[in-house]
Amino acid sequence: MFAKWIIRIPIFIMVSILTYLKPSIASESQNILKTNLNLSIEEKVDQYVQDLDDTFFGTILIAIGDSILLNRGYGMSNLSYDIPNEANTKYMIGSTTKPFTKVILLKLIDQGIIEMDATIDNYLPEYPKKNATRITIRHLLFHTSGIPHHMFAIPNYFGEADQIFHTPIEYLKLFWENDLLHEPGERMTYTSLGYYILAVILERVTHKSFSELLDEYIFQPLYLQNTSYFNNLNILKKMATGYKKGIRGLVLAGTEEVSNCLGSNGIISTSEDLYKFQRILNLQEDRILNIKSKRNLLSSLTPGLITKISYNKGRDTLTVVSPGFGSSYGYRAYVERILEKDACIIVMSNIQDDFVMTYDMFADLRALLLNELNIIPDDLIAPSGTDDASSFHLKAEQLDKYEGFYKSSSGPYIHIFKEGKLLFRRASSQQFGIFGNPGQTRELIPISDTKFLIKGRSGLQYNFIKSPDMKKHLLEIVFNNRPQGTVRPVNLIPDFDLSEYKGFYYSLELQKTYEFSIEGNTIAVPDFIQNENIFLVPLEKDIFGCKYGFVYFHRDEEEKIWGFKLENDKIETLLGSIFIKK
């Protein structure tokens, strides 16, 4: 199902996603470089964090070789007790655990204990033959097994399966009979379940726990004294409390049963320990891995997480490697390494889906690091979307004609809305089940009556074109001056039956009940969120748009509405904020 959905994503949506993921040198931090040349890098980062659009909780480390230029905590480690984040605060690192799993696997392959091209059934004979005899260790390592990601492979994963302790065999049984998305080796399909299987195999062949293997092969040799594997029971000093975005601020993120994350999540660490670990991500033999294993380690990184930076008019090149962008309940972690300079950036946060901890931030911090290295990339240009990107101004009434909801034939919704004299866009999630990842709200900077740059998105442009009936505008997506596709405005259905959406809904977060009533062809909600009267506009069955984002109604097995989630880019994006129908 998911494979069919992803194939149907129009090219301009994929370009928008890739634009979000691809590290960019041209970014907002250049303003810091221009205006604060005499500041130290610590002062520049401090100012950068202070100037962010939203609050950042976490720790940032920047280093060149043996010299740590910055290692500082920001925001709060625990709001209840007013404990600030510090340089040695501990965080869950999410999928940044995977490179640790890779190191252990490659070490055992080097020792001849595991064979790279052996199939699963050689190590887990109970695994169903229809898949076990087709999938190799190499496929699992390189994400080419065809096994779906856990939230697609396991029904009701979030809020149900992820909260229950499972033995390895119990957990494998939840998905091991599933059909593969494609033939093993055919293409890459990112999946945490592949790394779960690898970790189970590592435990099986060594007769040791994954935690013991981490300690033996990585933690002790690298002197990672503040790094450990979590088991939902540990009590750790200096551990940050995990938060997520709520409707009116931060709320507790809850916990995940890490027995279900074996090999793909579960490591707790500090910025300094991750600094020590990332230094083995190179092509030099060390006491951990040989050259052949190092090549496999680097080549196994997710495509897009190894990029090149050209400088000195193309005569020199830097290789930027990221072992992963980890996310877990209440935490995020990112590690980036510049191979040729033995330099790195590490960002850790105790806010789940931290909306300032994005590739924009990493690009900004990278620009500051390159400045310390006296390197000016060849493609360093003034970022599109800065305040001085355009001197063209439109009157507020000129923007009215562009407001509304837009949708491609199969992609997410785009909401164009006005605040004062400024125009903004907000994108919905991809709408697979309750799992989503809405696009960050961005300001549209006018460069003509009909053309807009997207603030903070270099190369991305929106053009409004009058539709044939001359009543509404089409939205053309342009990337690097190349049209990617056209999005049509949503035609609201005047006779849409709204009766089943009426009623009372209780917010689990706000502990307050709201009444939904019909007003015309919309749902009216008085005193909602910011004590405003808002209206839900029907976009399609069970999906509504409103001033504060998108509303997805949920149904039970009898197709009766049991509640909804409110989704926007200021609320934790995994489950949104849940409301229950009374």
HELIX and SHEET records of a PDB file:
HELIX    1   1 PHE A    2  ILE A    7  1                                   6    
HELIX    2   2 ILE A   11  LEU A   21  1                                  11    
HELIX    3   3 GLN A   30  THR A   35  1                                   6    
HELIX    4   4 ILE A   41  GLN A   50  1                                  10    
HELIX    5   5 GLY A   94  THR A   97  5                                   4    
HELIX    6   6 LYS A   98  ASP A  110  1                                  13    
HELIX    7   7 ILE A  120  ASN A  122  5                                   3    
HELIX    8   8 LYS A  129  ALA A  132  1                                   4    
HELIX    9   9 ILE A  137  LEU A  141  1                                   5    
HELIX   10  10 HIS A  150  ALA A  153  1                                   4    
HELIX   11  11 ALA A  161  GLN A  163  5                                   3    
HELIX   12  12 PRO A  168  LEU A  172  1                                   5    
HELIX   13  13 SER A  192  THR A  206  1                                  15    
HELIX   14  14 PHE A  210  LEU A  214  1                                   5    
HELIX   15  15 ASP A  215  PHE A  219  3                                   5    
HELIX   16  16 VAL A  258  CYS A  261  5                                   4    
HELIX   17  17 SER A  271  GLN A  278  1                                   8    
HELIX   18  18 ILE A  291  SER A  299  1                                   9    
HELIX   19  19 LEU A  339  LYS A  341  5                                   3    
HELIX   20  20 TYR A  359  GLU A  372  1                                  14    
HELIX   21  21 ALA A  396  LEU A  399  1                                   4    
HELIX   22  22 ASP A  400  TYR A  402  5                                   3    
HELIX   23  23 SER A  499  TYR A  501  5                                   3    
SHEET    1   A 6 SER A  67  TYR A  74  0                                        
SHEET    2   A 6 GLY A  58  ILE A  64 -1                                        
SHEET    3   A 6 ALA A 343  SER A 349 -1                                        
SHEET    4   A 6 TYR A 331  ILE A 338 -1                                        
SHEET    5   A 6 ASP A 316  SER A 328 -1                                        
SHEET    6   A 6 ILE A 306  TYR A 311 -1                                        
SHEET    1   B 2 MET A  76  ASN A  78  0                                        
SHEET    2   B 2 ILE A  83  PRO A  84 -1                                        
SHEET    1   C 3 TYR A  91  MET A  92  0                                        
SHEET    2   C 3 ILE A 267  SER A 269 -1                                        
SHEET    3   C 3 SER A 228  TYR A 229 -1                                        
SHEET    1   D 3 GLY A 249  LEU A 252  0                                        
SHEET    2   D 3 TYR A 243  GLY A 246 -1                                        
SHEET    3   D 3 ILE A 351  GLN A 352  1                                        
SHEET    1   E 9 GLY A 404  LYS A 407  0                                        
SHEET    2   E 9 TYR A 413  GLU A 419 -1                                        
SHEET    3   E 9 LEU A 422  ALA A 427 -1                                        
SHEET    4   E 9 ARG A 442  PRO A 446 -1                                        
SHEET    5   E 9 LYS A 451  ILE A 454 -1                                        
SHEET    6   E 9 LEU A 460  LYS A 466 -1                                        
SHEET    7   E 9 HIS A 473  PHE A 479 -1                                        
SHEET    8   E 9 ARG A 482  PRO A 489 -1                                        
SHEET    9   E 9 GLY A 404  LYS A 407 -1                                        
SHEET    1   F 9 GLY A 503  SER A 507  0                                        
SHEET    2   F 9 LYS A 512  GLU A 519 -1                                        
SHEET    3   F 9 THR A 522  PHE A 528 -1                                        
SHEET    4   F 9 GLU A 532  GLU A 540 -1                                        
SHEET    5   F 9 ILE A 543  CYS A 546 -1                                        
SHEET    6   F 9 GLY A 549  ARG A 555 -1                                        
SHEET    7   F 9 ILE A 561  GLU A 567 -1                                        
SHEET    8   F 9 SER A 577  LYS A 581 -1                                        
SHEET    9   F 9 GLY A 503  SER A 507 -1                                        
END                                                                             
